[in-house]
C-alpha cells in the first residue's frame, strides 16, 4: 500500500504516544475545524433535518487514504456478514458522502437514518434513539497526519462501521433491540451496563468463522490498525454477563474482545439479554459498579 509515506511515525498500536498526544487533540487549526463541524449538533432534535458539509480537498484525501486501506483489510479480516453488507452499502471511494446520502441508502433497506451528533452522546439519548431507527453520527473528519487511527469516532467510523452495519436488516435489528432495552429502563446504572454490552458486540464484537475470530464490530471495521489486532489481545467467547461486567476504553485499543460463534449466536444471546433487561440487571447478574475509561 502507498499510505505510509504520508504518515507521521506511530507506535506499534497505531497511535502517536497515546490518545492525548494524537495531533487531532493538539492541533489548533484542526480543533477549530472540528468544533465548527460539531457545533450544529448543539440543541439538535433527533431526526430533524440538518445542513450538509462543504468538505475540503484535504478532508476528501483523508477519506481516500482510509478507503484504500480498509477495502483489502475488510476482505482479509472481516466476517462474511460484514462483507456482504459492505457491498450493499456501496461506500464511495473518492469523496466523503453526506449524512443525507448515507441515510437515503439505509432507510429503504432497514429503516435507519443518521441523526446529528457533535461527539460522545449520553447513553439514554444515543441508545434509545436506535429503537426508532436513528443512529447518532458526526460530520467531522479525523486528523490527516494519522488517517488510519483516530482516538474518537469521526465520519469515517460512522460510515465505514455503522453505515455498513445498518445496511443489513439482521444487524440493524440488533441495534433496535438495544434501543428498545434502553427505553425500558430509567437508571444510569442500567444504561451503563447496556452500553458495555453494546460496546463489546456492535462496536468491538468478533464473529468466529472456521475457527478464526473475524471483525464484526463497527469500531474494528473503521480502524485499519485494530481490525487484525486480535492476536495481541485476549479474545474470549461471548458471554453477555461477562461483557456486561467488563470496563471499556472509549479511546485506545481494547485489551479484551468477545467473539460470538456466528451471527445467529450473537442474535440469540443479544436478543435474550435485551428481552430480560431491566433496572435490576446489576443485582440479578451480580455485576460490579464500573465507570468507562475515557482516556
C-alpha positions in Angstrom: 0.0 0.0 0.0 1.1 3.6 -0.6 -0.3 5.2 2.5 2.7 5.0 4.8 4.7 7.7 3.0 2.3 10.3 4.2 2.2 9.3 7.9 3.9 10.6 10.9 5.7 7.7 12.7 3.3 6.0 15.1 3.6 3.5 17.9 3.0 -0.3 17.4 -0.7 0.1 18.0 -1.1 2.9 15.6 -1.1 5.9 18.0 1.2 8.9 18.4 2.2 8.4 22.0 -1.4 7.6 23.1 -4.7 9.3 22.6 -3.7 12.5 24.5 -0.7 13.0 22.2 -2.7 12.5 19.0 -2.5 15.5 16.7 -6.3 15.6 16.5 -6.2 16.7 20.1 -3.3 19.2 19.9 -3.5 20.9 16.5 -5.3 24.3 17.0 -6.4 24.6 13.3 -7.8 21.1 13.3 -9.6 21.7 16.6 -11.3 24.8 15.2 -12.5 22.9 12.2 -13.7 20.0 14.3 -15.6 22.4 16.6 -17.2 24.2 13.6 -18.5 20.9 12.2 -19.7 19.7 15.6 -21.4 23.0 16.6 -24.7 22.4 14.7 -25.4 19.3 16.9 -26.0 21.6 20.0 -29.7 21.5 20.6 -30.3 19.3 17.6 -33.6 17.3 17.9 -33.3 13.6 17.0 -34.4 13.1 13.4 -34.6 16.8 12.5 -33.0 17.8 9.2 -29.6 19.5 9.2 -27.2 21.1 6.7 -24.7 19.2 4.7 -20.9 19.9 4.9 -18.7 21.6 2.4 -15.7 19.3 2.9 -12.2 20.4 1.9 -10.0 18.7 -0.6 -7.7 17.7 2.2 -10.6 16.0 4.0 -11.6 14.2 0.9 -7.9 13.0 0.5 -8.0 11.6 4.1 -11.2 9.7 3.2 -9.5 8.3 0.1 -6.5 7.1 2.0 -8.7 5.3 4.6 -10.9 3.8 1.9 -7.9 2.4 0.0 -6.6 0.8 3.2 -9.8 -0.6 4.6 -11.0 -2.3 1.4 -8.3 -5.0 1.5 -8.3 -5.1 5.3 -12.1 -5.9 5.3 -11.6 -8.7 2.7 -8.8 -10.2 4.8 -10.2 -9.8 8.3 -13.9 -9.1 8.4 -16.7 -11.6 8.8 -18.9 -12.7 6.0 -22.0 -10.8 7.2 -19.9 -7.6 7.1 -18.5 -8.2 3.7 -22.0 -8.8 2.3 -23.3 -5.7 4.0 -20.4 -3.7 2.7 -21.3 -4.5 -0.9 -24.8 -3.3 -0.3 -23.6 -0.1 1.5 -21.7 0.9 -1.7 -19.4 3.4 0.1 -17.9 5.9 -2.4 -14.1 5.8 -2.8 -13.3 9.3 -3.9 -15.3 11.6 -1.6 -16.9 11.8 1.8 -20.7 11.1 1.5 -23.1 13.5 3.2 -25.2 12.1 6.0 -28.3 12.6 3.9 -26.8 10.5 1.2 -26.0 7.6 3.6 -29.5 7.8 5.1 -31.1 7.7 1.7 -29.5 4.4 1.1 -30.1 2.9 4.6 -33.7 3.9 5.1 -35.3 1.8 2.3 -33.2 -1.2 3.4 -33.5 -1.2 7.2 -35.5 1.9 8.2 -32.4 3.6 9.8 -31.1 7.1 9.2 -28.2 9.1 10.6 -29.1 11.9 13.1 -26.6 14.6 14.0 -24.1 14.3 16.9 -21.2 16.5 17.8 -19.2 13.9 19.8 -20.0 11.5 22.6 -23.7 11.3 23.2 -25.3 10.4 26.6 -26.4 6.8 26.8 -30.1 7.5 27.2 -30.3 9.5 24.0 -27.7 7.5 22.0 -29.0 4.1 22.8 -32.7 5.0 23.0 -32.8 6.6 19.5 -31.9 3.3 17.9 -35.3 1.9 18.8 -36.8 4.5 16.5 -34.3 3.9 13.7 -31.9 6.8 14.3 -28.1 6.5 14.7 -26.2 9.5 16.1 -23.3 10.3 13.7 -20.7 13.1 13.5 -19.6 15.0 10.4 -16.0 15.9 11.2 -13.0 14.0 9.8 -10.0 12.6 11.6 -6.7 14.4 11.5 -4.8 13.9 8.2 -1.5 13.2 9.9 -2.7 9.8 11.1 -5.5 8.8 8.8 -5.6 5.2 9.9 -6.2 5.9 13.6 -8.5 8.3 15.4 -9.0 8.5 19.2 -12.6 9.4 18.8 -15.4 8.4 16.4 -15.5 10.5 13.2 -17.4 10.4 9.9 -15.2 7.6 8.6 -16.0 5.5 11.6 -19.7 6.2 11.3 -19.9 5.4 7.6 -17.4 2.5 7.4 -18.6 1.0 10.6 -22.2 1.8 11.4 -23.2 2.6 7.8 -22.2 -0.9 6.8 -23.9 -2.5 9.8 -27.2 -0.6 9.2 -27.3 -1.7 5.6 -28.0 -5.3 6.8 -31.5 -5.9 8.1 -30.4 -8.6 10.6 -27.7 -6.4 12.1 -29.9 -3.3 12.1 -32.4 -5.4 14.1 -29.8 -5.8 16.8 -29.4 -2.1 17.1 -33.2 -1.8 17.5 -33.1 -4.4 20.2 -30.5 -2.4 22.2 -32.6 0.7 21.7 -35.8 -1.0 23.0 -33.9 -2.2 26.0 -32.5 1.3 26.7 -36.0 2.8 26.6 -37.3 0.2 29.1 -35.0 1.3 32.0 -34.6 4.6 33.9 -31.4 4.2 35.9 -27.9 5.4 34.9 -26.5 2.1 36.2 -28.7 0.0 33.9 -27.9 2.2 30.9 -24.2 2.0 31.6 -24.4 -1.8 31.7 -26.3 -1.8 28.4 -23.6 0.4 26.9 -21.0 -2.2 27.8 -23.0 -4.9 26.0 -23.4 -2.6 23.0 -19.7 -1.9 23.1 -18.5 -5.5 23.1 -20.9 -6.7 20.5 -21.8 -3.9 18.0 -18.7 -1.8 18.4 -16.0 -4.3 19.1 -17.5 -7.7 18.6 -15.9 -10.6 16.8 -17.6 -13.5 15.0 -15.7 -16.8 14.7 -15.5 -18.3 11.2 -13.7 -21.6 10.6 -12.1 -21.3 14.0 -10.7 -17.8 13.4 -12.1 -14.6 15.0 -13.2 -12.2 12.3 -14.0 -8.5 12.8 -17.7 -7.6 13.2 -17.9 -4.5 15.4 -18.1 -1.1 13.8 -15.1 0.3 15.6 -13.0 -2.6 14.2 -14.3 -2.1 10.7 -13.2 1.6 10.7 -9.8 1.1 12.2 -7.0 -0.3 9.9 -4.8 -0.9 12.9 -7.4 -2.7 15.1 -9.2 -4.8 12.5 -6.5 -7.5 12.6 -5.1 -7.0 16.1 -6.8 -9.9 17.8 -3.6 -11.8 18.2 -2.2 -9.2 20.6 -5.3 -9.1 22.8 -7.3 -11.6 24.8 -10.3 -13.0 22.9 -13.0 -14.7 24.9 -16.1 -16.5 23.8 -19.0 -14.1 24.0 -20.8 -14.3 27.4 -23.3 -11.5 28.0 -22.8 -11.3 31.7 -19.1 -11.2 31.4 -19.3 -8.5 28.7 -21.8 -6.5 30.8 -19.2 -6.5 33.7 -16.2 -5.6 31.6 -15.0 -1.9 31.5 -14.1 -0.5 28.2 -11.9 2.3 26.8 -13.5 5.0 24.6 -10.1 5.9 23.2 -7.3 3.4 22.5 -7.3 -0.3 21.8 -9.4 -2.7 23.9 -7.4 -5.3 25.9 -10.2 -7.8 25.8 -12.6 -8.7 23.0 -15.5 -11.1 22.8 -16.3 -13.5 19.9 -19.7 -15.0 19.1 -19.7 -18.3 17.4 -21.8 -17.0 14.5 -24.2 -14.2 13.6 -27.0 -16.4 14.7 -25.3 -17.0 18.0 -24.9 -13.2 18.5 -28.6 -12.7 17.6 -29.7 -15.4 20.2 -27.5 -14.1 23.0 -28.1 -10.4 22.5 -31.8 -10.9 21.9 -32.2 -12.9 25.1 -30.2 -10.3 27.1 -32.3 -7.4 25.8 -35.6 -9.2 26.3 -34.8 -9.7 30.0 -33.1 -6.3 30.5 -34.5 -4.1 33.3 -33.3 -1.8 36.1 -32.5 -4.7 38.4 -30.0 -6.2 35.9 -26.9 -5.3 38.0 -28.3 -7.1 41.1 -29.6 -10.0 39.1 -26.3 -10.6 37.4 -24.2 -9.6 40.4 -22.3 -7.0 38.3 -19.8 -4.7 39.8 -20.2 -0.9 39.5 -17.9 0.3 36.8 -17.2 3.5 35.0 -15.9 3.9 31.5 -12.2 4.7 30.8 -12.4 7.9 28.9 -8.7 8.2 28.3 
